Amino acid sequence: MADRTLAAWLASVALLAGCSFAPTYHAPAVPVPAAFRETGSWVDAAPADRLPRDGWWRVYGDVTLDRLEPLVARANPDLAAAVARHDEAAALFDEAHAAWLPTIDIGAETNRDRQSARRPLRGSGQPDVYESNTLDAGLRYDIDLWGKVRNAVAAGRDDAQAAADDLASVRLSLQARVASTYFDLAGLDREADSLAQTIGAYRRAWQLTVSRHRGGLASGLDVSRAQTQLALAQARASDIAARRALDEHAIAVLVGVPASTFSLPAATALPAVPSLPTGLASTLLERRPDVAAAERRVAAANARIGVARATYFPDLSLGLDAGFQSDTFSPWLAAPNEIWSIGPRLAATLFDGGLRAAGVRHARAQFAEQGARYRAVVLAAFREVEDDLALLHRLGDESAQDDAALAAARQSLALAMSRYRDGAVNYLDVVAAQTTELDTQIASLDVDARRLQASVGLVRALGGGWRDTRA
């Protein structure tokens, strides 16, 4: 009979241990478009959905960029901090998981005590001074009847996964910043090279006006205008040099190197803008690590509702203690001196002034907050993809238009210089043509760098490199 009672009690405990008060989890619903809207004719129409996850920047084929990007993972302090945060979350998960296992402890105590002669219930034969020497070990195990521990572990696991996704997001963001800053620097190098040639042409034009002025064929005003154009071009070159220095310093910090000891050689050319497969809009939620992190935090908040609700129910634990106790050291570890206790413990809170109710409301509010954050991250993800697609599309059109404008500006400058030498126009026409040609040339070079930066932004917005899961 006793065996049946024990078996029934254990079966009841096993059934109750499967209980959980966490709501059934569903990821928050968000509107997902069928396709990206801002795609243009430049987008690769092939059905492939593939970009190397490890080393996505290699699609640009730039040797300097290939050398810089791996340094982010090795030396960037922000990434090191993200790694530490991930390790913290993993440690907290291990702490939560430890509650699933029994606790074993051991202790030893020796005391020399004197008791009062008037202590209540003191026996007549008891000594005034005595020793108490104890050595014992104990085992405690909390039975997870209501899923409190199980949900705490689930929340810890979700937090650890979110931290891993955060780490991936930080790594991708830093890699994208290196690529974007490098392309800006390379674009400035091209502008500096173009300006150096322009300054040479302006200097020759200025010398021409000086020569014509000495021969009485040009006025001093022409000389002043030519000198002004030359000085403005030189000032523009100095501004580009300053901006390049700032880019170089920014890259130094990103790769974990002091700016004072870091330098990059001048870039001679920009790589071509790669054709990036965008894939289906619905797959964006699977690619982006920040979206994955936000979703895991929603799941963790859902599990913590179960933890909060379980506090309404009593805790059941099993305990076992055994050891030896004696008033002398010898003989100590002997059978007559052994002590032990075993039994379950049931504890419940009857009144807490609304503490547990507030805890449940807090957990539900956190779930609602994380759900809203998840939806915000998803909406921002789609916006970023559409932004960069629009930039690539429109900047591609702008590049072609700038090239046509630059060809026309160069033709206008050549005609203006030719007519000035023939004395048909004054130098003001040359200045206007020079200004238009230089502005158009800089704009054309700038849009090439911006297109590359937009492509980097698109890679980051799409979640970095990915591989076709259908392959």
C-alpha positions in Angstrom: 0.0 0.0 0.0 2.8 2.4 0.9 4.6 1.6 -2.3 1.4 2.4 -4.3 1.0 5.6 -2.5 4.6 6.6 -3.1 4.3 5.7 -6.8 1.1 7.7 -7.1 2.8 10.7 -5.4 5.8 10.5 -7.7 3.5 10.2 -10.8 1.6 13.3 -9.7 4.8 15.2 -9.2 6.0 14.2 -12.7 2.8 15.4 -14.3 2.8 18.7 -12.4 6.5 19.2 -13.4 5.3 19.4 -17.0 3.1 22.5 -16.2 4.0 25.9 -17.6 2.2 29.2 -17.2 3.9 30.9 -20.0 1.5 31.9 -22.8 1.8 30.0 -26.1 4.4 31.9 -28.0 3.8 33.4 -31.4 6.2 35.9 -33.0 4.5 39.3 -33.4 2.7 39.7 -36.7 4.2 42.3 -39.0 3.2 43.3 -42.5 5.7 41.8 -45.0 5.6 43.1 -48.6 5.6 40.6 -51.5 8.6 42.3 -53.1 10.9 45.3 -52.8 9.5 48.3 -54.7 12.6 50.4 -55.4 14.4 47.9 -57.6 15.7 49.2 -60.9 16.8 47.7 -64.2 20.4 47.3 -62.7 19.2 44.6 -60.3 20.4 41.1 -61.1 17.5 39.2 -62.5 19.0 35.8 -61.8 17.1 33.7 -59.3 20.2 33.1 -57.2 20.1 34.4 -53.7 23.7 34.1 -52.6 26.4 36.3 -51.2 29.5 35.0 -49.3 28.7 35.3 -45.6 32.3 35.1 -44.6 34.0 38.0 -46.4 31.1 39.6 -48.3 33.3 42.6 -49.0 35.3 40.4 -51.5 32.6 41.0 -54.1 34.2 44.4 -54.6 37.6 42.9 -55.5 39.6 45.6 -53.7 42.9 44.5 -52.2 43.1 47.3 -49.6 39.5 46.6 -48.4 40.3 42.9 -48.2 43.2 43.7 -45.9 41.3 46.1 -43.7 38.1 44.1 -43.0 39.6 41.2 -41.1 41.2 43.7 -38.7 37.8 44.6 -37.3 37.3 41.2 -35.7 40.8 41.2 -34.3 41.2 44.6 -32.8 38.0 46.7 -32.8 37.1 47.6 -29.1 33.4 48.0 -29.8 33.3 44.4 -31.2 35.3 43.2 -28.2 32.6 44.8 -25.9 29.9 43.0 -27.9 31.7 39.7 -27.5 31.8 40.4 -23.7 28.1 41.2 -23.6 27.5 37.9 -25.4 29.6 36.1 -22.9 27.6 37.8 -20.1 24.3 36.5 -21.5 25.8 33.0 -21.9 26.9 33.1 -18.3 23.4 34.2 -17.1 21.9 31.3 -19.1 24.2 28.9 -17.4 23.1 30.4 -14.0 19.5 29.9 -14.9 20.2 26.3 -16.1 21.9 25.5 -12.9 18.6 25.7 -11.0 17.5 22.6 -12.8 20.2 20.6 -11.0 20.4 19.7 -7.3 22.6 21.7 -4.9 25.1 19.8 -2.8 27.0 21.4 0.0 29.2 20.3 2.8 30.1 22.0 6.1 32.1 21.5 9.3 31.7 23.4 12.6 33.4 23.2 15.9 32.2 25.2 18.9 33.0 25.5 22.7 30.0 26.7 24.5 29.0 27.6 28.1 25.4 27.5 29.1 23.6 29.3 31.9 22.9 27.4 35.1 19.4 28.8 34.9 18.7 27.9 31.3 15.2 26.7 31.0 14.8 22.9 30.7 18.4 22.4 31.6 19.0 18.9 32.9 20.8 18.4 36.3 23.6 16.4 34.8 24.5 18.7 32.0 27.9 20.3 32.1 28.4 24.1 32.2 31.0 24.0 29.4 30.7 21.6 26.5 32.0 21.2 22.9 29.9 20.8 19.7 31.7 19.3 16.6 29.6 18.8 13.4 30.5 17.5 10.0 27.6 17.2 7.5 26.6 17.3 3.9 23.3 18.3 2.3 21.4 17.9 -0.9 18.6 20.3 -2.0 16.5 19.9 -5.1 13.6 22.2 -6.2 11.0 20.3 -8.1 9.8 22.6 -10.9 6.1 21.9 -10.6 4.9 25.0 -12.3 7.5 25.6 -15.0 9.2 28.5 -13.2 12.7 27.2 -13.6 12.0 25.8 -17.1 10.7 29.2 -18.2 13.6 31.0 -16.6 16.0 28.7 -18.5 14.0 29.3 -21.7 14.2 33.1 -21.2 18.0 32.8 -20.5 18.5 30.8 -23.7 16.5 33.4 -25.7 18.6 36.2 -24.2 21.8 34.4 -25.1 20.6 33.9 -28.7 19.7 37.5 -28.8 23.1 38.5 -27.6 24.7 36.3 -30.3 22.6 38.1 -32.9 23.6 41.4 -31.4 27.2 40.4 -31.8 26.6 39.5 -35.4 24.8 42.8 -36.0 27.6 44.8 -34.4 30.2 43.0 -36.5 28.2 43.6 -39.7 27.7 47.3 -38.8 31.4 47.8 -38.2 32.4 46.0 -41.3 30.0 48.1 -43.3 31.4 51.3 -41.8 34.9 50.3 -42.8 33.8 49.6 -46.3 31.7 52.8 -46.6 34.5 55.0 -45.1 37.1 53.4 -47.3 35.0 54.0 -50.4 34.6 57.7 -49.4 38.3 57.9 -48.9 39.0 56.3 -52.3 36.5 58.7 -53.9 38.4 61.6 -52.3 41.6 60.3 -53.7 40.2 60.3 -57.2 38.9 63.8 -56.6 42.3 64.9 -55.4 44.0 63.4 -58.5 41.5 65.1 -60.7 42.0 68.4 -58.9 45.8 68.1 -59.3 45.4 67.9 -63.0 42.9 70.8 -62.9 45.3 72.9 -60.9 47.9 72.3 -63.5 45.6 73.4 -66.2 44.5 76.5 -64.2 48.2 77.4 -63.6 48.9 77.2 -67.4 45.8 79.3 -68.0 46.9 81.9 -65.5 50.4 82.0 -67.1 48.7 82.5 -70.4 46.7 85.5 -69.1 49.9 87.0 -67.6 51.7 86.6 -70.9 48.8 88.1 -72.8 48.6 91.0 -70.3 52.3 91.7 -70.8 51.7 91.8 -74.6 48.8 94.1 -74.1 46.3 91.5 -75.3 44.6 91.0 -71.9 43.5 93.1 -69.1 44.7 92.9 -65.4 41.1 91.8 -64.7 41.7 88.6 -66.7 44.9 87.9 -64.7 43.0 88.4 -61.4 40.2 86.1 -62.5 42.7 83.4 -63.6 44.6 83.7 -60.3 41.3 83.5 -58.4 40.3 80.3 -60.2 43.8 78.8 -59.4 43.6 79.7 -55.7 40.0 78.3 -55.4 41.1 75.0 -56.9 44.1 74.8 -54.5 41.8 75.6 -51.6 39.4 72.8 -52.7 42.3 70.4 -52.9 43.3 71.3 -49.3 39.7 70.7 -48.2 39.7 67.3 -49.8 43.0 66.5 -48.1 41.5 67.4 -44.7 38.4 65.2 -45.4 40.6 62.3 -46.4 42.6 62.6 -43.2 39.4 62.3 -41.2 38.3 59.2 -43.1 41.8 57.7 -42.6 41.5 58.4 -38.8 38.0 56.9 -38.7 39.2 53.7 -40.4 42.1 53.5 -37.9 39.7 53.5 -35.0 37.5 50.9 -36.7 40.4 48.5 -37.1 41.7 49.2 -33.6 44.9 51.1 -34.5 46.0 54.6 -33.2 45.3 57.2 -35.8 48.8 58.6 -35.4 50.4 55.4 -36.6 47.9 54.5 -39.4 48.0 55.4 -43.0 46.6 54.2 -46.3 48.1 54.6 -49.7 46.2 56.8 -52.2 43.6 54.8 -54.1 44.0 54.9 -57.9 40.6 53.6 -58.9 37.2 52.7 -57.5 35.9 49.1 -57.9 32.8 48.5 -60.0 29.4 48.5 -58.2 28.5 44.8 -57.8 25.1 43.4 -58.7 23.6 42.3 -55.4 20.8 39.7 -55.3 18.1 41.0 -53.1 15.9 37.8 -53.0 12.4 37.8 -51.7 11.3 40.5 -49.2 10.0 37.8 -46.9 13.5 36.3 -46.5 14.7 39.6 -45.0 13.4 38.6 -41.6 15.6 35.5 -41.6 18.7 37.3 -42.7 19.0 40.3 -40.5 20.6 39.6 -37.1 19.0 42.7 -35.4 15.6 41.3 -36.4 16.5 37.9 -35.0 17.7 39.5 -31.8 14.5 41.5 -31.4 12.4 38.4 -32.0 14.3 36.4 -29.4 13.8 39.1 -26.8 10.1 38.9 -27.4 10.3 35.1 -26.8 12.3 35.7 -23.6 9.7 38.2 -22.3 7.0 35.7 -23.1 8.8 33.0 -21.0 9.2 35.5 -18.1 5.4 35.8 -17.9 5.4 32.1 -17.0 8.0 32.7 -14.4 6.0 35.6 -12.9 2.7 33.6 -12.9 4.3 30.6 -11.3 5.1 32.6 -8.1 1.4 32.3 -7.2 1.9 28.6 -6.5 3.8 26.8 -3.7 7.4 25.7 -4.1 8.2 22.1 -3.5 11.8 21.0 -2.6 13.4 17.8 -1.4 16.2 17.9 1.1 18.7 15.4 2.5 21.2 16.0 5.2 23.6 13.5 6.8 26.8 13.8 8.9 28.3 13.3 12.3 28.0 15.3 15.5 29.8 14.9 18.8 31.0 16.8 21.9 34.5 15.5 21.4 36.9 15.0 18.5 37.5 11.4 19.3 35.7 9.1 18.6 33.9 11.4 16.2 33.2 9.7 12.9 31.4 6.7 14.4 27.9 5.2 14.0 26.6 6.4 17.4 27.4 10.0 16.3 25.7 10.1 12.9 22.9 12.5 12.2 20.6 12.7 9.2 17.3 14.1 8.0 15.3 13.7 4.8 12.0 15.0 3.6 10.1 17.3 1.3 9.4 21.0 2.0 6.4 22.9 0.7 6.3 26.7 0.9 3.7 29.2 -0.3 3.1 32.9 0.2 -0.3 33.7 1.4 -0.1 37.5 1.4 2.4 39.8 -0.3 0.6 43.1 -0.7 0.2 42.7 -4.4 3.9 42.0 -5.1 3.2 38.9 -7.4 0.4 40.7 -9.2 2.7 43.6 -10.0 5.3 41.1 -11.2 2.9 39.6 -13.7 1.8 43.0 -14.9 5.5 44.0 -15.3 6.2 40.8 -17.3 3.3 41.4 -19.5 4.3 45.0 -20.1 7.8 43.9 -21.0 6.4 41.5 -23.5 4.3 44.3 -25.1 7.3 46.5 -25.2 9.5 43.9 -26.8 6.8 43.2 -29.3 6.6 46.8 -30.3 10.4 47.0 -30.5 10.4 44.0 -32.8 7.8 45.5 -35.1 9.8 48.8 -35.2 13.0 46.9 -36.1 11.2 45.0 -38.9 9.7 48.2 -40.3 13.1 49.9 -40.1 14.7 46.9 -41.9 12.4 47.2 -44.9 12.8 51.0 -45.0 16.6 50.6 -45.0 16.5 48.1 -47.9 14.2 50.4 -49.9 16.4 53.4 -49.1 19.5 51.8 -50.4 17.7 50.3 -53.4 16.4 53.7 -54.3 19.9 55.2 -53.9 21.4 52.6 -56.2 18.7 53.0 -58.7 18.7 56.8 -58.8 22.4 57.2 -58.4 22.9 54.9 -61.4 20.8 57.3 -63.5 22.6 60.3 -62.0 25.9 58.8 -62.9 25.0 58.4 -66.6 23.6 62.0 -66.6 26.8 63.4 -64.9 29.0 61.7 -67.5 27.0 63.3 -70.3 27.1 66.7 -68.5 30.9 66.3 -68.0 31.5 65.6 -71.7 29.5 68.7 -72.6 31.3 70.9 -69.9 34.7 69.8 -71.2 33.7 70.7 -74.8 32.5 74.1 -73.6 35.8 74.7 -71.7 37.9 73.8 -74.8 35.8 76.1 -77.0 36.0 79.0 -74.4 39.8 78.6 -74.2 40.2 78.5 -77.9 38.1 81.6 -78.4 39.9 83.4 -75.6 43.3 82.8 -77.4 41.8 84.1 -80.6 40.5 87.2 -78.7 36.9 86.5 -79.4 35.8 86.4 -75.8 37.1 87.8 -72.5 38.4 85.6 -69.7 35.0 85.7 -67.8 33.7 83.1 -70.3 36.7 80.9 -69.6 36.1 81.2 -65.8 32.4 80.2 -66.2 33.4 77.2 -68.3 36.1 76.2 -65.9 33.8 76.4 -62.9 31.1 74.4 -64.6 33.6 71.7 -65.8 35.2 71.4 -62.3 31.9 71.2 -60.5 30.6 68.6 -62.9 33.7 66.5 -62.7 33.7 66.5 -58.9 30.0 65.6 -58.9 30.6 62.7 -61.3 33.4 61.4 -59.2 31.4 61.8 -56.0 28.4 59.9 -57.3 30.6 56.9 -58.1 31.7 56.8 -54.5 28.2 57.3 -53.2 27.0 54.4 -55.4 29.5 52.1 -53.8 28.5 53.3 -50.3 24.9 52.6 -51.2 25.8 49.1 -52.2 27.5 48.6 -48.9 24.4 50.0 -47.2 22.3 47.5 -49.1 24.5 44.6 -48.0 24.1 45.7 -44.4 20.4 46.3 -44.8 19.9 42.8 -46.2 21.7 41.2 -43.3 25.2 40.8 -44.7 26.3 37.8 -46.6 24.0 34.9 -47.1 23.7 31.6 -49.0 20.9 30.1 -50.9 19.2 27.6 -48.6 17.7 25.9 -51.7 21.1 24.8 -52.9 
